[in-house]
Amino acid sequence: MHVRLFAFLPILAVLNGGALAQQTPLSPYTGFETRQIKALSANQIEDLKAGRGMMLALAAELNGYPGPVHALELADQLGLSENQRSRMQELYAAMKTETIPLGEQLIEQEKDLDAQFAKHAVTRTSLIATMKIIGETQAALRTAHLKYHLSTVDVLAPDQIRRYNELRGYAGGKDDKRHDQSPRH
């Protein structure tokens, strides 16, 4: 009985493997073809419309340059003064005022690129021109997010920056004393 069962196991494994192969997507992009804009998820579109960072400022965030929205979220733990809170709110509002239109612009540009490909109307010339425009918008959007991290450092004290990094889970990496030694931005 055991011998027959062991002889049958490889056949069962092959049959099961075939069923699993049919359930496994052929590409990690399976389903993306149904998106409104193929290169952007619904979450990315919402983030762009809302002016959210979308990890565009990680170079600043992870190197000791807090952002205004996270500083506001941690205001109590950082011991922000009323003046600091007010300044963070101003920075956050200014950032949103700048980044929301850029995000909406990028969505429209990606929609145009998608349409060119969908209609099979894209040419080398149109591709280069479209990508240049998209690249400029992406650079402006990232610059906007990064510059508000620079401005946030001007508002916070070095010990608040160290505490921010600890609260965000970044402590123990780089020497946080650099803010004590470097001029304000």
C-alpha atoms as an extended CHARMM CRD file, in Angstrom:
* protein
*
       185  EXT
         1         1  MET       CA              0.0000000000        0.0000000000        0.0000000000  PROA      1               0.0000000000
         2         2  HSD       CA              2.7660000000        2.4510000000        0.9510000000  PROA      2               0.0000000000
         3         3  VAL       CA              4.6910000000        1.6450000000       -2.2260000000  PROA      3               0.0000000000
         4         4  ARG       CA              1.6760000000        2.4640000000       -4.4200000000  PROA      4               0.0000000000
         5         5  LEU       CA              1.1130000000        5.7240000000       -2.5370000000  PROA      5               0.0000000000
         6         6  PHE       CA              4.7280000000        6.8020000000       -3.0560000000  PROA      6               0.0000000000
         7         7  ALA       CA              4.5070000000        5.9260000000       -6.7460000000  PROA      7               0.0000000000
         8         8  PHE       CA              1.3800000000        8.0840000000       -7.0530000000  PROA      8               0.0000000000
         9         9  LEU       CA              2.8750000000       11.1590000000       -5.2720000000  PROA      9               0.0000000000
        10        10  PRO       CA              4.9880000000       12.3890000000       -8.2350000000  PROA      10              0.0000000000
        11        11  ILE       CA              1.9200000000       12.2540000000      -10.5080000000  PROA      11              0.0000000000
        12        12  LEU       CA             -0.1060000000       14.1740000000       -7.9410000000  PROA      12              0.0000000000
        13        13  ALA       CA              2.6700000000       16.7680000000       -7.6320000000  PROA      13              0.0000000000
        14        14  VAL       CA              2.7520000000       17.3040000000      -11.4180000000  PROA      14              0.0000000000
        15        15  LEU       CA             -1.0220000000       17.6680000000      -11.5850000000  PROA      15              0.0000000000
        16        16  ASN       CA             -1.0310000000       20.0510000000       -8.6410000000  PROA      16              0.0000000000
        17        17  GLY       CA              1.8750000000       22.0340000000      -10.1330000000  PROA      17              0.0000000000
        18        18  GLY       CA             -0.0850000000       22.4810000000      -13.3430000000  PROA      18              0.0000000000
        19        19  ALA       CA             -3.0250000000       23.8710000000      -11.4140000000  PROA      19              0.0000000000
        20        20  LEU       CA             -0.7420000000       26.2290000000       -9.5160000000  PROA      20              0.0000000000
        21        21  ALA       CA              0.9030000000       27.3940000000      -12.7380000000  PROA      21              0.0000000000
        22        22  GLN       CA             -2.4970000000       28.3110000000      -14.1460000000  PROA      22              0.0000000000
        23        23  GLN       CA             -3.2500000000       30.4300000000      -11.0600000000  PROA      23              0.0000000000
        24        24  THR       CA              0.1130000000       32.2320000000      -11.0570000000  PROA      24              0.0000000000
        25        25  PRO       CA              0.0830000000       35.4700000000      -13.0730000000  PROA      25              0.0000000000
        26        26  LEU       CA              2.3340000000       35.5100000000      -16.0890000000  PROA      26              0.0000000000
        27        27  SER       CA              3.6380000000       38.9630000000      -15.2390000000  PROA      27              0.0000000000
        28        28  PRO       CA              3.8570000000       41.1360000000      -12.1380000000  PROA      28              0.0000000000
        29        29  TYR       CA              1.9460000000       43.7020000000      -14.2330000000  PROA      29              0.0000000000
        30        30  THR       CA             -1.1030000000       41.4720000000      -14.7230000000  PROA      30              0.0000000000
        31        31  GLY       CA             -4.1550000000       43.6270000000      -14.0750000000  PROA      31              0.0000000000
        32        32  PHE       CA             -2.3500000000       46.9090000000      -14.7550000000  PROA      32              0.0000000000
        33        33  GLU       CA             -3.8530000000       46.9250000000      -18.2560000000  PROA      33              0.0000000000
        34        34  THR       CA             -7.2050000000       47.8440000000      -16.7070000000  PROA      34              0.0000000000
        35        35  ARG       CA             -5.8680000000       50.9820000000      -15.0210000000  PROA      35              0.0000000000
        36        36  GLN       CA             -7.0950000000       54.3710000000      -16.1750000000  PROA      36              0.0000000000
        37        37  ILE       CA             -3.4590000000       55.4170000000      -16.6120000000  PROA      37              0.0000000000
        38        38  LYS       CA             -1.2960000000       52.3230000000      -16.9980000000  PROA      38              0.0000000000
        39        39  ALA       CA              1.8020000000       53.7710000000      -15.3110000000  PROA      39              0.0000000000
        40        40  LEU       CA             -0.0360000000       55.0630000000      -12.2210000000  PROA      40              0.0000000000
        41        41  SER       CA             -1.9910000000       53.1120000000       -9.6130000000  PROA      41              0.0000000000
        42        42  ALA       CA             -5.1860000000       54.5310000000       -8.1380000000  PROA      42              0.0000000000
        43        43  ASN       CA             -3.2360000000       55.1930000000       -4.9000000000  PROA      43              0.0000000000
        44        44  GLN       CA             -0.5150000000       57.0740000000       -6.7690000000  PROA      44              0.0000000000
        45        45  ILE       CA             -3.1230000000       59.2170000000       -8.5210000000  PROA      45              0.0000000000
        46        46  GLU       CA             -4.7850000000       60.0200000000       -5.1820000000  PROA      46              0.0000000000
        47        47  ASP       CA             -1.4090000000       60.8180000000       -3.6030000000  PROA      47              0.0000000000
        48        48  LEU       CA             -0.5180000000       63.1570000000       -6.4800000000  PROA      48              0.0000000000
        49        49  LYS       CA             -3.9080000000       64.9030000000       -6.2430000000  PROA      49              0.0000000000
        50        50  ALA       CA             -3.4650000000       65.3400000000       -2.4710000000  PROA      50              0.0000000000
        51        51  GLY       CA              0.1190000000       66.6010000000       -2.6350000000  PROA      51              0.0000000000
        52        52  ARG       CA              1.4920000000       63.6980000000       -0.6090000000  PROA      52              0.0000000000
        53        53  GLY       CA              5.2160000000       62.9500000000       -0.6720000000  PROA      53              0.0000000000
        54        54  MET       CA              5.1550000000       59.4790000000       -2.2330000000  PROA      54              0.0000000000
        55        55  MET       CA              8.7050000000       58.8960000000       -0.9520000000  PROA      55              0.0000000000
        56        56  LEU       CA             10.0050000000       61.7260000000       -3.1750000000  PROA      56              0.0000000000
        57        57  ALA       CA             11.8660000000       63.2800000000       -0.2370000000  PROA      57              0.0000000000
        58        58  LEU       CA             13.5380000000       60.1690000000        1.1840000000  PROA      58              0.0000000000
        59        59  ALA       CA             17.0030000000       61.6200000000        0.5570000000  PROA      59              0.0000000000
        60        60  ALA       CA             16.1250000000       64.3550000000        3.0270000000  PROA      60              0.0000000000
        61        61  GLU       CA             13.9090000000       62.3860000000        5.4170000000  PROA      61              0.0000000000
        62        62  LEU       CA             16.3890000000       59.5810000000        5.9890000000  PROA      62              0.0000000000
        63        63  ASN       CA             19.3630000000       61.9140000000        6.3580000000  PROA      63              0.0000000000
        64        64  GLY       CA             18.0320000000       64.0280000000        9.2180000000  PROA      64              0.0000000000
        65        65  TYR       CA             15.8610000000       66.5680000000        7.4100000000  PROA      65              0.0000000000
        66        66  PRO       CA             12.3250000000       66.1880000000        8.7710000000  PROA      66              0.0000000000
        67        67  GLY       CA              9.2950000000       67.1250000000        6.7410000000  PROA      67              0.0000000000
        68        68  PRO       CA              6.6580000000       69.5580000000        7.9680000000  PROA      68              0.0000000000
        69        69  VAL       CA              3.7370000000       67.1150000000        7.9370000000  PROA      69              0.0000000000
        70        70  HSD       CA              5.5280000000       64.5110000000       10.0620000000  PROA      70              0.0000000000
        71        71  ALA       CA              6.8420000000       67.2180000000       12.4010000000  PROA      71              0.0000000000
        72        72  LEU       CA              3.2360000000       68.3340000000       12.8900000000  PROA      72              0.0000000000
        73        73  GLU       CA              2.1460000000       64.7510000000       13.5240000000  PROA      73              0.0000000000
        74        74  LEU       CA              4.8200000000       64.4940000000       16.2170000000  PROA      74              0.0000000000
        75        75  ALA       CA              4.4030000000       68.0450000000       17.5450000000  PROA      75              0.0000000000
        76        76  ASP       CA              3.6410000000       67.0120000000       21.1290000000  PROA      76              0.0000000000
        77        77  GLN       CA              6.4600000000       64.4690000000       21.3540000000  PROA      77              0.0000000000
        78        78  LEU       CA              8.8770000000       67.0090000000       19.8360000000  PROA      78              0.0000000000
        79        79  GLY       CA              7.7410000000       69.7420000000       22.2170000000  PROA      79              0.0000000000
        80        80  LEU       CA              7.0540000000       72.1900000000       19.4110000000  PROA      80              0.0000000000
        81        81  SER       CA              6.3370000000       75.7110000000       20.5620000000  PROA      81              0.0000000000
        82        82  GLU       CA              3.2440000000       77.5190000000       19.2710000000  PROA      82              0.0000000000
        83        83  ASN       CA              5.5050000000       79.4960000000       16.9460000000  PROA      83              0.0000000000
        84        84  GLN       CA              7.0640000000       76.2870000000       15.6090000000  PROA      84              0.0000000000
        85        85  ARG       CA              3.6420000000       74.6800000000       15.1150000000  PROA      85              0.0000000000
        86        86  SER       CA              2.4340000000       77.7480000000       13.2840000000  PROA      86              0.0000000000
        87        87  ARG       CA              5.5270000000       77.7770000000       11.0620000000  PROA      87              0.0000000000
        88        88  MET       CA              5.1260000000       74.0270000000       10.3080000000  PROA      88              0.0000000000
        89        89  GLN       CA              1.5000000000       74.6000000000        9.3360000000  PROA      89              0.0000000000
        90        90  GLU       CA              2.5780000000       77.4310000000        7.0340000000  PROA      90              0.0000000000
        91        91  LEU       CA              5.2340000000       75.2280000000        5.4340000000  PROA      91              0.0000000000
        92        92  TYR       CA              2.7970000000       72.3670000000        5.0090000000  PROA      92              0.0000000000
        93        93  ALA       CA              0.1550000000       74.6200000000        3.4450000000  PROA      93              0.0000000000
        94        94  ALA       CA              2.7290000000       76.1620000000        1.0950000000  PROA      94              0.0000000000
        95        95  MET       CA              3.9920000000       72.7060000000        0.1300000000  PROA      95              0.0000000000
        96        96  LYS       CA              0.4610000000       71.5280000000       -0.7000000000  PROA      96              0.0000000000
        97        97  THR       CA             -0.2180000000       74.7090000000       -2.6620000000  PROA      97              0.0000000000
        98        98  GLU       CA              2.8630000000       73.9760000000       -4.7480000000  PROA      98              0.0000000000
        99        99  THR       CA              2.6930000000       70.1880000000       -5.0510000000  PROA      99              0.0000000000
       100       100  ILE       CA             -1.0030000000       69.6160000000       -5.7740000000  PROA      100             0.0000000000
       101       101  PRO       CA             -0.9640000000       71.4780000000       -9.1180000000  PROA      101             0.0000000000
       102       102  LEU       CA              2.2820000000       69.7110000000      -10.0460000000  PROA      102             0.0000000000
       103       103  GLY       CA              0.7270000000       66.3550000000       -9.1750000000  PROA      103             0.0000000000
       104       104  GLU       CA             -2.3390000000       67.1090000000      -11.2670000000  PROA      104             0.0000000000
       105       105  GLN       CA             -0.0960000000       68.2360000000      -14.1150000000  PROA      105             0.0000000000
       106       106  LEU       CA              1.8750000000       64.9880000000      -13.9050000000  PROA      106             0.0000000000
       107       107  ILE       CA             -1.3340000000       62.9440000000      -13.9790000000  PROA      107             0.0000000000
       108       108  GLU       CA             -2.4270000000       64.7140000000      -17.1790000000  PROA      108             0.0000000000
       109       109  GLN       CA              1.0020000000       64.2230000000      -18.7510000000  PROA      109             0.0000000000
       110       110  GLU       CA              0.9970000000       60.5120000000      -17.9070000000  PROA      110             0.0000000000
       111       111  LYS       CA             -2.5480000000       60.2820000000      -19.2770000000  PROA      111             0.0000000000
       112       112  ASP       CA             -1.3130000000       61.8440000000      -22.5450000000  PROA      112             0.0000000000
       113       113  LEU       CA              1.6090000000       59.4060000000      -22.7630000000  PROA      113             0.0000000000
       114       114  ASP       CA             -0.7290000000       56.4910000000      -22.1060000000  PROA      114             0.0000000000
       115       115  ALA       CA             -3.1370000000       57.7280000000      -24.8110000000  PROA      115             0.0000000000
       116       116  GLN       CA             -0.3270000000       58.0380000000      -27.3440000000  PROA      116             0.0000000000
       117       117  PHE       CA              0.5770000000       54.4010000000      -26.8020000000  PROA      117             0.0000000000
       118       118  ALA       CA             -3.0540000000       53.2340000000      -26.6200000000  PROA      118             0.0000000000
       119       119  LYS       CA             -3.8220000000       54.8730000000      -29.9790000000  PROA      119             0.0000000000
       120       120  HSD       CA             -0.5290000000       53.6250000000      -31.4530000000  PROA      120             0.0000000000
       121       121  ALA       CA              0.1700000000       57.2620000000      -32.3110000000  PROA      121             0.0000000000
       122       122  VAL       CA              3.4640000000       57.5940000000      -30.4360000000  PROA      122             0.0000000000
       123       123  THR       CA              6.5300000000       58.4350000000      -32.4970000000  PROA      123             0.0000000000
       124       124  ARG       CA             10.1440000000       58.8250000000      -31.4590000000  PROA      124             0.0000000000
       125       125  THR       CA              9.7300000000       62.5970000000      -31.6660000000  PROA      125             0.0000000000
       126       126  SER       CA              6.5070000000       62.6860000000      -29.6300000000  PROA      126             0.0000000000
       127       127  LEU       CA              7.9830000000       60.2640000000      -27.0980000000  PROA      127             0.0000000000
       128       128  ILE       CA             11.0810000000       62.4010000000      -26.5550000000  PROA      128             0.0000000000
       129       129  ALA       CA              8.9990000000       65.5890000000      -26.2540000000  PROA      129             0.0000000000
       130       130  THR       CA              6.4810000000       63.9930000000      -23.8750000000  PROA      130             0.0000000000
       131       131  MET       CA              9.1660000000       62.4460000000      -21.6900000000  PROA      131             0.0000000000
       132       132  LYS       CA             11.0270000000       65.7350000000      -21.4670000000  PROA      132             0.0000000000
       133       133  ILE       CA              7.8680000000       67.4110000000      -20.1780000000  PROA      133             0.0000000000
       134       134  ILE       CA              7.1350000000       64.5610000000      -17.7300000000  PROA      134             0.0000000000
       135       135  GLY       CA             10.7280000000       64.6080000000      -16.4910000000  PROA      135             0.0000000000
       136       136  GLU       CA             10.5910000000       68.3540000000      -15.8530000000  PROA      136             0.0000000000
       137       137  THR       CA              7.3460000000       67.9820000000      -13.9070000000  PROA      137             0.0000000000
       138       138  GLN       CA              8.7120000000       65.0600000000      -11.8790000000  PROA      138             0.0000000000
       139       139  ALA       CA             11.8330000000       67.0910000000      -11.0580000000  PROA      139             0.0000000000
       140       140  ALA       CA              9.7590000000       70.1160000000      -10.0180000000  PROA      140             0.0000000000
       141       141  LEU       CA              7.5400000000       67.9320000000       -7.8340000000  PROA      141             0.0000000000
       142       142  ARG       CA             10.4660000000       66.2490000000       -6.1130000000  PROA      142             0.0000000000
       143       143  THR       CA             12.2600000000       69.5700000000       -5.6500000000  PROA      143             0.0000000000
       144       144  ALA       CA              9.1430000000       71.0180000000       -4.0370000000  PROA      144             0.0000000000
       145       145  HSD       CA              8.9400000000       68.2110000000       -1.5040000000  PROA      145             0.0000000000
       146       146  LEU       CA             12.6650000000       68.3110000000       -0.7380000000  PROA      146             0.0000000000
       147       147  LYS       CA             12.8340000000       72.0730000000       -0.2510000000  PROA      147             0.0000000000
       148       148  TYR       CA             10.1880000000       71.9340000000        2.4670000000  PROA      148             0.0000000000
       149       149  HSD       CA             12.3590000000       69.4470000000        4.3430000000  PROA      149             0.0000000000
       150       150  LEU       CA             15.1700000000       72.0020000000        4.1390000000  PROA      150             0.0000000000
       151       151  SER       CA             12.8490000000       74.6840000000        5.4910000000  PROA      151             0.0000000000
       152       152  THR       CA             11.7170000000       72.4360000000        8.3390000000  PROA      152             0.0000000000
       153       153  VAL       CA             15.3010000000       72.1060000000        9.5950000000  PROA      153             0.0000000000
       154       154  ASP       CA             15.4220000000       75.8920000000        9.9180000000  PROA      154             0.0000000000
       155       155  VAL       CA             12.4750000000       75.7680000000       12.3360000000  PROA      155             0.0000000000
       156       156  LEU       CA             13.5120000000       72.8420000000       14.5490000000  PROA      156             0.0000000000
       157       157  ALA       CA             16.2590000000       72.7720000000       17.1500000000  PROA      157             0.0000000000
       158       158  PRO       CA             18.9630000000       70.0980000000       16.8170000000  PROA      158             0.0000000000
       159       159  ASP       CA             17.5780000000       68.1490000000       19.7940000000  PROA      159             0.0000000000
       160       160  GLN       CA             14.1170000000       68.1500000000       18.1670000000  PROA      160             0.0000000000
       161       161  ILE       CA             15.6280000000       66.7750000000       14.9660000000  PROA      161             0.0000000000
       162       162  ARG       CA             17.3660000000       64.0280000000       16.9290000000  PROA      162             0.0000000000
       163       163  ARG       CA             14.0860000000       63.2330000000       18.7110000000  PROA      163             0.0000000000
       164       164  TYR       CA             12.2060000000       63.2410000000       15.3870000000  PROA      164             0.0000000000
       165       165  ASN       CA             14.6570000000       60.7000000000       13.9740000000  PROA      165             0.0000000000
       166       166  GLU       CA             14.2240000000       58.5090000000       17.0500000000  PROA      166             0.0000000000
       167       167  LEU       CA             10.4310000000       58.7050000000       16.8980000000  PROA      167             0.0000000000
       168       168  ARG       CA             10.4490000000       57.8680000000       13.1910000000  PROA      168             0.0000000000
       169       169  GLY       CA             12.7800000000       54.9260000000       13.8400000000  PROA      169             0.0000000000
       170       170  TYR       CA             15.8750000000       56.3660000000       12.1680000000  PROA      170             0.0000000000
       171       171  ALA       CA             18.0850000000       56.6760000000       15.2640000000  PROA      171             0.0000000000
       172       172  GLY       CA             21.3510000000       54.8050000000       15.4300000000  PROA      172             0.0000000000
       173       173  GLY       CA             22.2900000000       55.3180000000       11.8030000000  PROA      173             0.0000000000
       174       174  LYS       CA             24.0990000000       58.5400000000       11.0750000000  PROA      174             0.0000000000
       175       175  ASP       CA             25.6310000000       61.0920000000       13.4270000000  PROA      175             0.0000000000
       176       176  ASP       CA             22.8320000000       63.5310000000       14.2260000000  PROA      176             0.0000000000
       177       177  LYS       CA             25.3320000000       66.1380000000       15.4870000000  PROA      177             0.0000000000
       178       178  ARG       CA             25.7680000000       67.4390000000       11.9210000000  PROA      178             0.0000000000
       179       179  HSD       CA             22.8850000000       69.8690000000       12.5190000000  PROA      179             0.0000000000
       180       180  ASP       CA             24.7290000000       71.3860000000       15.4840000000  PROA      180             0.0000000000
       181       181  GLN       CA             27.8080000000       72.0190000000       13.3570000000  PROA      181             0.0000000000
       182       182  SER       CA             26.3630000000       73.0460000000       10.0160000000  PROA      182             0.0000000000
       183       183  PRO       CA             24.7910000000       76.3970000000        9.1860000000  PROA      183             0.0000000000
       184       184  ARG       CA             21.0210000000       76.5560000000        8.9000000000  PROA      184             0.0000000000
       185       185  HSD       CA             19.6290000000       76.2340000000        5.3940000000  PROA      185             0.0000000000
